[in-house]
Amino acid sequence: MVNKMEYNAKQLQIIQVAERLFAGKGFSGTSIRDIAHEADINVSMISYYFGSKEKLIEALFEVRSVESVTRLETIIANADLTPLQKIFILIDGAIDRLMGNQCFHNIMLREQLSGEDRTQVISDLIFELKFKNWEGLETIIKEGQKKGDFREDVNVSLLSATLYGTVNQIITTQSFFKKINNLEHLTQEEFEKDLKLKLSKHLKSIFKATVAYETIE
């Protein structure tokens, strides 16, 4: 894959347009012509920059993956943070990222549910992105275990599923959550702010109870 830093402004614009269309119409339901029309460019320009629709969605996943890995590496490398603080920052970052870019969230969800219609390329990209998120969490957990702060019996796979599964579930059922919690009077901006705070507190409580010894403050 091409490194994100090598994409020029026009390429990034095309990737952003494709992301929006893939989220709304699905990968199979979006044509190169659709993307070119929305981006106000010639179809040949997409072929010139990316070669194919498969390479375009690969570029999209690469951009989002680089963003995610960069954030994780920054957290992991910060020697001023305790492992628990790193986990808390990771949780808030995941909430902000998933709720802040619901187009990409919709692509991930749609493609994972598409079954046989999903290409192997997309399957591999989804796996790679999930693996990197899991690997980052595992690195922090191992650091905490090495320092004696975290339990030795932590199941990183289930913790990762708890984090991303909880946030994904809330995103896809926002109207239901709003209704059962009597939050329908809030604007969407107010609701999302309230939701982020509740999610953050809930997930941090679960993670702390799962990974840390009771003496950890």
C-alpha positions as CSV (number, residue, x, y, z in Angstrom):
1,M,0.0,0.0,0.0
2,V,1.0,3.6,-0.5
3,N,1.8,5.5,2.7
4,K,-0.9,8.0,3.6
5,M,1.7,10.8,3.5
6,E,2.2,10.2,-0.2
7,Y,-1.4,10.9,-1.1
8,N,-1.9,14.3,-2.6
9,A,-4.9,16.6,-1.9
10,K,-6.8,15.4,-5.0
11,Q,-6.3,11.8,-4.0
12,L,-7.5,12.4,-0.5
13,Q,-10.6,14.2,-1.8
14,I,-11.4,11.2,-4.0
15,I,-10.9,8.9,-1.0
16,Q,-13.3,11.0,1.1
17,V,-16.0,11.0,-1.6
18,A,-15.6,7.3,-2.1
19,E,-15.9,6.7,1.7
20,R,-19.2,8.6,1.8
21,L,-20.6,6.7,-1.2
22,F,-19.4,3.3,0.0
23,A,-21.1,4.0,3.4
24,G,-24.4,4.9,1.8
25,K,-24.6,2.5,-1.2
26,G,-22.1,-0.2,-0.3
27,F,-19.0,-1.2,-2.2
28,S,-20.8,-3.2,-4.8
29,G,-23.5,-0.6,-5.2
30,T,-21.1,2.2,-5.9
31,S,-19.6,2.6,-9.3
32,I,-16.4,4.4,-10.4
33,R,-18.7,6.7,-12.4
34,D,-20.6,7.6,-9.2
35,I,-17.4,8.5,-7.4
36,A,-16.2,10.6,-10.3
37,H,-19.5,12.4,-10.5
38,E,-19.5,13.3,-6.8
39,A,-15.9,14.3,-6.8
40,D,-16.4,16.4,-10.0
41,I,-13.6,14.7,-11.8
42,N,-13.1,12.6,-15.0
43,V,-13.5,8.8,-14.6
44,S,-10.0,8.4,-16.0
45,M,-8.5,10.3,-13.1
46,I,-9.6,7.6,-10.7
47,S,-8.0,5.0,-12.9
48,Y,-4.9,7.1,-13.1
49,Y,-4.6,7.6,-9.3
50,F,-5.9,4.2,-8.0
51,G,-6.2,1.8,-10.9
52,S,-9.5,0.2,-9.8
53,K,-12.4,0.5,-7.3
54,E,-10.7,-2.3,-5.2
55,K,-7.5,-0.3,-5.0
56,L,-9.5,2.8,-4.0
57,I,-11.2,1.1,-1.1
58,E,-7.8,-0.4,-0.2
59,A,-6.4,3.2,-0.1
60,L,-9.3,4.2,2.1
61,F,-8.6,1.5,4.6
62,E,-4.9,2.3,4.5
63,V,-5.6,5.9,5.4
64,R,-7.8,5.0,8.3
65,S,-5.4,2.3,9.4
66,V,-2.5,4.6,9.4
67,E,-4.5,7.1,11.5
68,S,-5.4,4.4,14.0
69,V,-1.9,2.9,14.2
70,T,-0.3,6.4,14.6
71,R,-2.6,7.1,17.6
72,L,-1.9,3.8,19.2
73,E,1.9,4.2,18.8
74,T,1.7,7.6,20.3
75,I,-0.1,6.3,23.3
76,I,2.1,3.3,23.8
77,A,5.3,5.3,23.5
78,N,4.3,7.9,26.1
79,A,6.5,7.0,29.1
80,D,4.7,9.6,31.3
81,L,1.5,7.5,31.3
82,T,0.7,4.4,33.4
83,P,-0.7,1.4,31.5
84,L,-4.2,2.1,32.9
85,Q,-4.0,5.7,31.7
86,K,-3.0,4.5,28.3
87,I,-6.1,2.2,28.2
88,F,-8.3,5.1,29.2
89,I,-6.9,7.2,26.4
90,L,-7.3,4.4,24.0
91,I,-11.0,4.0,25.0
92,D,-11.7,7.7,24.5
93,G,-9.9,7.6,21.2
94,A,-11.9,4.7,20.0
95,I,-15.2,6.4,21.0
96,D,-14.2,9.7,19.3
97,R,-13.0,7.9,16.1
98,L,-16.0,5.6,15.7
99,M,-18.6,8.2,16.5
100,G,-16.7,11.0,14.7
101,N,-16.5,9.1,11.4
102,Q,-19.7,7.1,11.1
103,C,-19.2,6.8,7.3
104,F,-16.3,4.5,7.8
105,H,-18.1,2.7,10.6
106,N,-21.0,2.0,8.3
107,I,-18.6,0.6,5.7
108,M,-17.1,-1.8,8.2
109,L,-20.5,-2.9,9.4
110,R,-22.0,-3.2,5.9
111,E,-19.1,-5.2,4.5
112,Q,-18.9,-7.5,7.5
113,L,-22.6,-8.4,7.0
114,S,-22.4,-8.7,3.2
115,G,-21.3,-12.4,3.4
116,E,-20.4,-13.9,0.0
117,D,-20.7,-10.5,-1.7
118,R,-17.6,-9.2,0.0
119,T,-14.4,-9.5,-1.9
120,Q,-11.3,-11.1,-0.4
121,V,-9.5,-7.8,-0.6
122,I,-12.0,-6.1,1.7
123,S,-12.0,-9.2,4.0
124,D,-8.3,-8.9,4.3
125,L,-8.4,-5.2,5.0
126,I,-11.0,-5.5,7.7
127,F,-9.0,-8.3,9.4
128,E,-5.8,-6.2,9.2
129,L,-7.4,-3.2,10.8
130,K,-9.0,-5.2,13.6
131,F,-5.7,-7.0,14.2
132,K,-3.8,-3.8,14.6
133,N,-6.3,-2.5,17.1
134,W,-6.1,-5.7,19.0
135,E,-2.3,-5.7,18.8
136,G,-2.2,-2.2,20.2
137,L,-4.4,-3.1,23.2
138,E,-2.4,-6.3,23.8
139,T,0.9,-4.3,23.9
140,I,-0.5,-2.0,26.6
141,I,-1.9,-5.0,28.6
142,K,1.5,-6.7,28.5
143,E,3.2,-3.6,29.7
144,G,0.8,-3.4,32.7
145,Q,1.4,-7.1,33.4
146,K,5.1,-6.7,33.3
147,K,4.9,-3.8,35.8
148,G,2.7,-5.9,38.0
149,D,-0.2,-3.5,37.6
150,F,-2.5,-5.8,35.6
151,R,-3.8,-9.3,36.2
152,E,-2.2,-12.2,34.3
153,D,-5.5,-13.8,33.2
154,V,-6.7,-10.9,31.0
155,N,-8.4,-12.0,27.8
156,V,-7.4,-9.3,25.3
157,S,-9.6,-10.6,22.5
158,L,-12.7,-10.3,24.7
159,L,-11.6,-6.9,26.0
160,S,-11.2,-5.7,22.4
161,A,-14.6,-7.1,21.5
162,T,-16.1,-5.3,24.5
163,L,-14.7,-2.0,23.5
164,Y,-15.5,-2.0,19.8
165,G,-18.6,-4.1,20.1
166,T,-20.2,-1.8,22.7
167,V,-19.4,1.4,20.7
168,N,-20.6,-0.1,17.5
169,Q,-23.8,-1.3,19.1
170,I,-24.5,2.2,20.5
171,I,-23.8,3.8,17.2
172,T,-26.2,1.6,15.3
173,T,-29.0,1.9,17.9
174,Q,-28.7,5.6,18.8
175,S,-32.5,6.3,18.4
176,F,-33.4,3.4,20.6
177,F,-30.8,4.5,23.3
178,K,-32.1,8.0,23.1
179,K,-35.7,6.9,23.6
180,I,-35.2,4.5,26.5
181,N,-33.0,7.1,28.3
182,N,-35.5,9.9,27.8
183,L,-33.0,12.0,25.9
184,E,-35.2,12.8,22.9
185,H,-35.3,16.5,23.9
186,L,-31.5,16.8,23.2
187,T,-30.2,18.1,19.9
188,Q,-28.0,15.6,18.1
189,E,-24.9,17.4,19.2
190,E,-26.0,17.4,22.8
191,F,-27.0,13.8,22.6
192,E,-23.6,12.7,21.1
193,K,-21.7,14.6,23.8
194,D,-23.8,13.0,26.5
195,L,-23.4,9.6,24.9
196,K,-19.6,9.9,24.7
197,L,-19.4,10.7,28.4
198,K,-21.6,7.8,29.4
199,L,-19.7,5.4,27.1
200,S,-16.4,6.5,28.4
201,K,-17.3,6.1,32.0
202,H,-19.0,2.7,31.4
203,L,-16.1,1.2,29.4
204,K,-13.4,2.6,31.7
205,S,-15.2,1.0,34.7
206,I,-15.4,-2.3,32.9
207,F,-11.8,-2.3,31.8
208,K,-10.4,-1.2,35.2
209,A,-12.4,-3.9,37.0
210,T,-11.2,-6.5,34.4
211,V,-7.4,-5.7,34.1
212,A,-6.3,-4.0,37.3
213,Y,-5.8,-5.3,40.8
214,E,-8.1,-3.8,43.4
215,T,-5.2,-1.8,44.9
216,I,-4.8,0.2,41.7
217,E,-6.1,3.7,41.9
